[in-house]
Amino acid sequence: MFILKKKQVYELARSRKTYDLVLFLGVFYHLRYPLLALDIISRKVRRLLVFQALTLPGEDVFHMEPDYDLDDRSMLTEPGWPKMSFVEKCFARDPTNWWVPNHSCIEALMRASGFTILSRPGKEIYICRPAASPRPYEALWIEEYLSAIGMKNRNFSRLVKENV
């Protein structure tokens, strides 16, 4: 059975439902809290996410080391470093265009939120599936996530099982 639903992405956090296919097209750059949205979606996708977003020019990907010194910031300006431009006022005559990431940033955001990119069938389009491995450093941010979705003060261990 095919059911098409239009919802605010943040509403999904309170739903117990999961979906075989989530179409996330032309939404990302309009969100005030984009990584929170991807964290929520990653808990709702069983099989596939089709993601599309306005991106900065270029396809470079910077290959990162596991860690860097706080005083060594030069790599942040390298081509291919994951970046997301913030639009303070208006872009393309639309005041809700808040973010414009580069390709490398989309890849990094997908990994950080628990997705594996399977393919790129077109410019700015990514086909993803939930990653087999746990989300990076999730134990460090799960309480922040639960607080953001209004579930922090409930039974923490039960919520972690339901939302992870």
N, C-alpha and C positions, 0 to 999 in steps of 0.2 A: 504494500500500500504506500502511495506517495502522498505526503502531506507537506504543503508549502506554508511556512509561517514567516511573517515579518515581525521582528521584535527588536527592542533595544538590546544591544549586546550585553549590557550590564544586568538586565533582567534574567538572563540565563543562569546567573550565579545561584539564584534561589530555586531553580528548577532541578528536579532529580532526573529529568529526561536526558537521554543521550541520542545522538543522531549518526546515521551511517554517512551522511554527506552534509557538509556545511558549506554554503556559498557565502564567501566574505569578499564581496566585490565592490570596489569603490567606496569603502567604508572607513578603512584604517586612518587615512589622512584627515578625516573629519572628527576623530575622537580626541577628547582632552586627555584621556588616560589610555593610550594605545597598548602598552605592555600588560596592563591589568586586563584589558579586553582579550588579548591573546592567551593569557593565563586562564581566563574563564572558558574561552572556547576550547582550549586544549583538554579540558575536563569533560567536554560535551561531544567531542568527535570520536566515534568508534572506528571509522574507516578512512574517510577522506575529507580534506579541507581544500577547497579551491579558493585561493587568496589572490586578490589583485589590488595593487596600490600604485598611485602616482609615485614615480621615483626620480631621483636626481640623475643626470646623464652619467653614463659610464658603467662598465661591467667589471672593473677591477675588484679583486678580493685580496686583502692583506692577510697573510698567514701569520697568525699571532702565536707568541710564546705563551706558556701557561700563566706567567705573571710578569709584571714590570715594576721597577722602582717608582716610587711616587715622584721623585725628582726627574725621572726620564720620561718626558712627555712628547718628545720629538716625533715619535711614531704616530701620534694622534693626527698629524697633518699629512701623513703619507697617503698617496692614492690608494684607494681600496680599503682604508680603515673604515669600519662601520660608523656611519654618520647619519644624523637625522636633523635636517634644517627645521627650525621653528619659524612659523609665519605669524608674526605678531598682529598684523593688521588684516590684509586681504590679499588673496592670491587668485588670479583668474576670475576676478569680480565676485569671489565667494569668501565671506568672512569666516566660514566654518572650515576652511582648509588650514589646519593647524600645523601639520607635519609633512615633510617631504624627505623620506629616507633614501639612501643610496642602495644599490643592489646588495652590497656586502652587509649592510645593516639589516635588510630583510632576511638574509640567510642567518645572521646572528640572532635576530629576534625569534625566528622560527625554532632554532636550536634551544635558545634560552627558555622558550615557553613549552618545550616538549614535543616538537615536530621534527620530522625528517622530510626534506624536500625530495620528492620522487622525480619530478620533471618540471620543465618550464615550456609549456606549449606555445607561449607567445610573450611578447615584451610585457613586462610587469605582471605576468601571471605565473603563479606557483601552485603546483599540485603537491599536497603534503599528506602525510599519514602520521598518526601518533608514533613517537619514537619508542623503541623497545626498551631503552634504558631510562632510568629516572631523570627528572628535570635537574639541570645543574644547580647545585647548592640549595635545593628546595628547603632543606631543614633550616636554612638561615632566613628565608623570607616567608615561610608558610603562615606564621602568625600575622605578619603584615597583610598578606593576602586575605586571610580570614577576617581581619579587622576591616579592610576596605570593602568587603562584600557584606558586612554587617553580621558576621557570625563569630566574632572573637570571644564573646562572653558566654558561649554555650559550651557543651561538653567537648573539649579540645580533641581528645583522642577519637571520638566518634566522628567529628567533623573532618578530621584529617583523612579518615578512611573513606568518607563519602565524597570528599572533594578532590582526592588525589587519584 
